[in-house]
Amino acid sequence: MTDWAAQLEDLGIGTLVPAVYARFRPAVIDGVAFFLDGLSAERLGPILDDQAALPENAGPAERLISIARHSPVLHKLGQVLARDRRLSGDLRAQLQTLESMPAGWTSEELCVWVQRELGPAALADVAFPEPPLAEASVAVVLPMEWRPSGRVPRRGVFKLLKPGIEARLAEDLALLQRAGPWLDRRCAQYGLPAIAYADTFDTVRQLLAQEIDLGTEQAHLLRAAKTYRGHTDIVIPELFRALSTPRLTAMTRVDGRKVTEVGGLPTATRERIAALAVEALLAVPVWASDDMAPFHADPHAGNLFLTNDGQLGLVDWSLTGQLSKRLRVDLTQLALGAVCFDAARMTATVADLAVAPVDTPAVRRIADQSLSRLVQGSAPSLDWLVGLLDAMVLEAGVRMPGDLLLFRKMLHTVLGVVQDVAAGPVADGVLVRCFLQRFAAEAPMRAMAPPFWRGFDTHLANADLWQAAAQAPLALLSAWNRLVR
């Protein structure tokens, strides 16, 4: 039996984990080893062949990426981490190759798959003028032109599931389901917090299963079109229902380039693009009026396009999450607790967010630590919120609902993409501006609203504002006490 852990250690895979998370390195190595050991011989063969073909001096990042290309789950994980500034620049550059890769099939091969799905009659109105555009974790994208009788021709693309991807993803997801309990049993050995890895991995597994459900993605596309109607700077692909099936999505083509390919553009233009991404991906869902607000849960740079007209194209809606009104209210209360230096409010809010009883002293300790950082020069920024949520999960073992886990992951990705587009705290300024716009718009309604009603888009009741105003002197005193400790 291959000792994968020893081989991965020899390759230096552990060094890819940032120093701040050094205690997780043994678990990461053993986790990848567990994954490789569980793959079938048919899957392992190409992985080993590619490893043998790499130069002898290939680094750990290059070798890990080579493995990830053969696994839908590891491929997706790589896309998620590709813009994470906590990782080394070399590793991020390697991971970014997973955002969109050259297709491994010809147009002729893909046309055969399309015909098999739609039948020869449906293709009578379709032309394939260009080679495949790109290959992603589970699908490949083929340009086409649809010429329905009596109508103006439409430029579009077919998104097709890769051959055999269902079986490969099913094998990966089964391993992911087994990896959670395996890590739970070994927490003490690694000296890691007991954070219900089994439940967390099961949530991730269920979400990744959406990747091959193109019928669900088509429903997401239709809903996204409604959500962003009126946002003229944001482009959502239009679904071609007549040419779509559960294994094939036909939609308009979004022409442009990855949103991070902004070299040579003026600083003001880059900041506008970054601000547009923050507004589209964060502000719109967070301050939506709906009881359930959908959000794009896979906003890596390969899914965000700067169009030729300067708009932001949001593509690949296979993976989405839903922010309930209650979740958005709790996130707002968490931010309000920070502004008021109210650790008790933050602790109670985290307990309300969690899907299981929390370790209250541990949660309170992390809330106090996060507030102490604020008085030492930080601000209640998006970075601060992401760090707080991370600490609650990793240090206090808080079990969060699946959509909040997905949103937390999305925040990491968006922050990384925005920082690669424009330097500086663009995200915080955009969110403050959007909040103030919505707050101003709802001001006339507040005069007639019940004190504790949080139906506003900002999710703040009048009573919340009165309490915050009353706490202002205490907040200043609390900040001073933390500063002089």
N, C-alpha and C positions, 0 to 999 in steps of 0.2 A: 504494500500500500504506500502511495506517495505521501511523504510528509510535507504537505503544502505549506504549513505554518513555517517550517524551517526554511523552505525555499523562498517564501515571500520575505522572511526576515533577512536572508542573505542578499536579496535583491534591493533591500533598503526601503520596502514599501512603507514601513512604519514611520520613516522620516517625512513622509508626505503629510502626516497629521500635524497641524500647527502646534507649536510648543505649548500654547495655553491649554491645549487639550491632550497633553502628553500622556496623562494617565489612561486615556482611551486607546493608546496605540496597541497594546496587547490584544484588546478586544477587537479592534479593527482588523488586525492581522488574522486572528483566529476566525473572525466572521467571514472574511474573504476565503480563507482556507476551507471553512465549513461549506461555503457555497460551491467552490470548485470540486470538493470531494463528493458533493451530491450530484454533480452533473453526469449525464450518461456518457459512455465512451464515444458515442457519435458526436456529442457536443464538444468533448474535450480534445478530440483529434485536431480540428482546425485551430483551436487555441494554442496547442503545443506546437503545431507547425508554424504558426505566426511568431511565436516566441523564439523558435529556432532560427527563423529568417531575420530576426532583428540583429543589428550589429552588436558585437561583443561589448562595446562601450555604451550601449543603450542605457539610459538612466531609468530610475524607478518609475518616474511619471510616464515615460514612453511605454514601458512594459505594462503598466496598469491600464493605460488607454487601449493598448492592443487587446487586452482581455475584455475590457468593457464593450468593445465593438461587437463581440459575439454574444452579448447578454442584453436583452431588452431592459431588464431592471437596472443593471449596472450602467448601461448607456444612459438611461433616464437620470440616474443619480449623478452621473458625470455632467449632464446638461444643467442640472440644478446647481451644482457647485462651481460651474465654470466661471462665474463672475464674483465668487465669494472672496472678498478682500482679505479674509483671514488666512487664505492659502497662499503659497508662494507664487510669484509671477510665472515661473517656469511651469508649474502644475496647471495654473489657470490657462496658460496658452495652449497646453496640450489638451485640456478638457474642452476648450472652445472649438476644437476640431470636431467634437461630437455634436455641436449645435446644428450643423448641416453638412452632410458629406456628399461627395460625388456618387451618383447612382451606380449600382453594380449591375444594371441591366440595360439593354438597348431599347430603343423605342419600339422596335419590331416585337420584342418579347413582351413588352408591356401592352402593346396593342392586342396581342393574343389574349391576355388576361382580361382586358376591358371587353373584348368581344364575347368572351366566355360569360361575363357577368350580364351584359346588356343584350346580346344577340346581334346578328349582322344587320337587321333592319334598323336598329337604333343608331348604328354607326354610319348610316348612309348620310347623315347630316353633320358628321364630325370629321374634322381633319386634324392631323398631327404634324404641325409645321416645324417643331423643334425637338431636340433630344430631351431626355429627362432632366429636370431642374436639380433635384436633390434627393437624398435618402435620409430618413430620420430613424428613430429607434424602432418603429413598427411599420412604417409606411414609406412609400416612394411617390414623388410628385411628377406628373407628366403633363406638359403643356398641351393644350388642344384649342381648336376653334370650332364653336358650335354654330351651325348655319341652319336653324330651323326654317322650314318653308314659310316664305312670306314675311320673314322677320329680319331685322338687322343682325348680321353676324356678331357673335359674342366671343371675346377672348377669355379663356378660362383654363382651369387645370383639373385633372383627375388626381385624387389622392387614393392610392390603392394599398391595401394591406400586402406586406411582403409575403412571398410564398413560405408556408410552414411557420409563420410567426405565431399563430395561435398555439401550436404545440410547444414552441420554445418559451413563449411567455408563460404558458401553463406550468411548465417545469420550473421556471424561475420563481413564479409566485408560490408554488408548493414549497420550494426551498425557503422562501422568505417566511412562509407561515411556520415552518419548523425552526427557523433561526431565532424567532422571538422567545419561545419557551426555553430554548437552549441557552440564550444569553441570560434569561431570568435566573436559571439554575447556577450560573457562573458569576453572578454579580459580586458575591462576597470574595471570590477568588481574585477578581480583578480590582477589588476595592472601589467598585462603582456604585452609584445610588440605585436603589431598586425603583425603577421608573416604569414598570409594567411594559417591558419591551414587547411581550407577546401581543398585548392589546394595541400598542403603537404600530407594530409591524403589520398586524391584521388590518388596521385602518389603511395603511399605505398600500397593502395588497389589494384591498377592495377598490381603492382609487385608481391604481394602475390598471386594473382590469377594464376600466373605461377606455383605455387606449385603443383597444381593438374593436370597440363597439361604435362603428362609424354611424350607425343609426342614431345613437345618443348624441354624438357630436353634431349631427345635422340638426337635431332639436336645439342644441346649445347655440348653433349658428343663428337660427331663427330668433332665439331669445336675445342674443347679443345685438342683433340688428335693431330690435325694439329698444333695448337699453341705451344704445348710443345714437338713436335717432335724434337729430337736432345738433349733434356734435360734429360740425362740418369738418373739423380737422382730424377726425378719426374715421378710419375706413375698416369696415367689416366685410369680408367676402360674401357675395350674394350666392345663396344656394340654388343650383339648378336641379330642382326636384325630379324632373323628367329623366335625368341621367344618373340619378343616385340610387344606390342599393345599400343593404347592410354592410357590404364589403367594399363599397366604392362611393366616394363623395365627389360630386362635380360642383364646381363653384367658379366665380369670377377670379381672374388672376390679379393679384396685387403686385404691380411692377415697382421695383425699387431695390434697395440694398439693406443689409442688416443695419439696424439703428445705431450700432456701435461703430460702423464704418464712416466716421465723420472727419477723418483726417483732412486738413486743409480748409475746413469750414470755419467761418469767423466765430469767435467766442460767443457772441450774442445769439447766433443761429444754433449753436450747440446747446446753449442754456434753454432756448425755446423748445428744442426737441426733448430735452430731459424733462422740462416742466410739463410738456404734453404727455409724456409717458407716465409721470406721477399722477397727473389728473385723471388720465384714462384708467389706469390700473388700480389706483388706490382711492382717490377722492370720489370718483363716480360710485363705486360700490359702497364705500363706507357711509356716505351721506345720501344714499338713495332713499326714496319714499316708500318703496315696496317692503312688505313684511319679510320677504326673502330676497336678498340682493345677490345675484350671481357675480362671481369674479373669475377672471382668467387665472388659472392656477399653474400655468406652465409658461410664464413670460420670459423665457430665456431669449437671448438676442436673435436666435434663429427664427423666432416666432414674432419678432417685432421688426417691421419694415419702415424705413423712411422712403416714402413714395417719391416719384419724380416731381410731384406737385408740392412737396414739403409736408404732406400729411403723414399721420402715423397709422400704419396698417397693422391690425391685430389678427394674426392667423393662427390656425391649429387650436380649435376649441374642444379638443377631445377631453382634456382634463380641466374641469371647472369645479369651483366650490360654491357654497351658499353661506352668506352671512345672515343669520337670523336677526330680527330686530333686537332680541334679548342679547345676543353676542355683541352687537354694536353698542347697545346701552352699556354693557359691562366694560367694553374697551374705553368708552367715553368716561365712565366712572373711574377707571384706572388712571387715565390722563388727568382727570380732575383731582384725584387724590395726590398726584405728583405736584400739580400746581399749588395745592393747598398744604403741601408737606404733611399729609395726613396718612400715616402708615396704617392706621386702623382701618380707614376706608379702603385702602389698597388691599389689605389682607382679607377683608370681608368680600371684596369684589372677586379676588382670585378664588376664594372658596365657592362663590356663586358660579364662576366660570367652569370649575372643575366637574368632572363626571364621577368623581369618587371623593370621599372625605379626605381632607388635606391635613398635613402635619402643620398645624397652626403656628407653633413657635418657629418652625423652619421658614414658613412663608413670611411671617412678621420680620424675621431676621433679614431676609433678602430684601423686603420692602424698605427696612431701615437702611440697609447698605446702599440701595439704589438712591435713596433720598440724600444720603451723605455725599454721594458722588455729585449730586446736583449742586450742592453748596460749595463744592470744590472746583467749580468752573464749568461743569457740564450744564446741559439744559434738557428739559423734558422733550427730547427730539425723537424722531423715528428710530434712530440708532439706539437711543436709550430704551425705548419701548421693546425693540427686538431683543436687546440684551437682557431686559427684565424678564420677558417671556422665556428666553433660553434658560436663565438661571432658575426660574420657577420649575421648569421641567427637569433640568439636569441636576440641580442641587437639592431641590425640595421634593422631587418626585411627584409633582402635580400632574394628574392625568387630565389632559384637556380634550374637548370634543374633537372629532376628526376634522371638521371644517376649520377649526381654529388652528390645528396642527398644520393643515394645508395652507392656511393664510399666513402663518408664521414662516413657513418655508418660502412662500411667495414673496414675503417682505424681504428676506435675504436676497433673493434673486433680483428683485426690482432695485434694491439699493446698489447692488453690484453693477447692474446695467447702467443705472443713472450716473454712477461715479465714472464709468468708462466713457460716457458720452460727454459729461461736463463736470469739471472739478468744482468742489465747493458744496455747501449745504443747500442744494437746489430743492430737495424734497421737502424740507421743513418749511421753507418759504411758500412753496406752492400749497401745501396743506393748510397753513395758516390763512393764506389768501382765500382758498376755497371755503374754509370754515366761516370766515368773516362774511363772505358773500351770502352764504346760506343763512347765517345768523341775522344779517340785516334784512333779508327777504322775509323771514318769519316774524320779525319784530312786531308788525301790526297785529298778528294773531295772538301774541302773548298777553295782550291786555284782557282778552276774553277767555284765556285758557285756564283750566283748573290748576291749582298749585303744583300737583304732583304728576301732571300729564306729561309724558315723554314722547308724544307722537310727532314731535318736530323732527325735521331731517337731521338736525344737530344732536338729537337724542338727549337734550338737556331740558329738564323741567324748570319752571320758574323757581321752585323750591331749591333746586340745585344751585341756581345763581344766587339766591338770597343767602344760602348757607355758606357758599364760597366767599361772598362779601363779608359775612359776619366772621369768618375764620381768618380773614386777611391779617389782622394784627397777630393772632396766634401763629399763623404761618411764618410771618417775619421773625417772631421770637424763636420758633422752632429752628428756622434756618440759622439764626445767630448762635443758638446753643450747639448745633451740630458743627458750626464753623470753629467754635472756640474749644471744643472738646479736646 
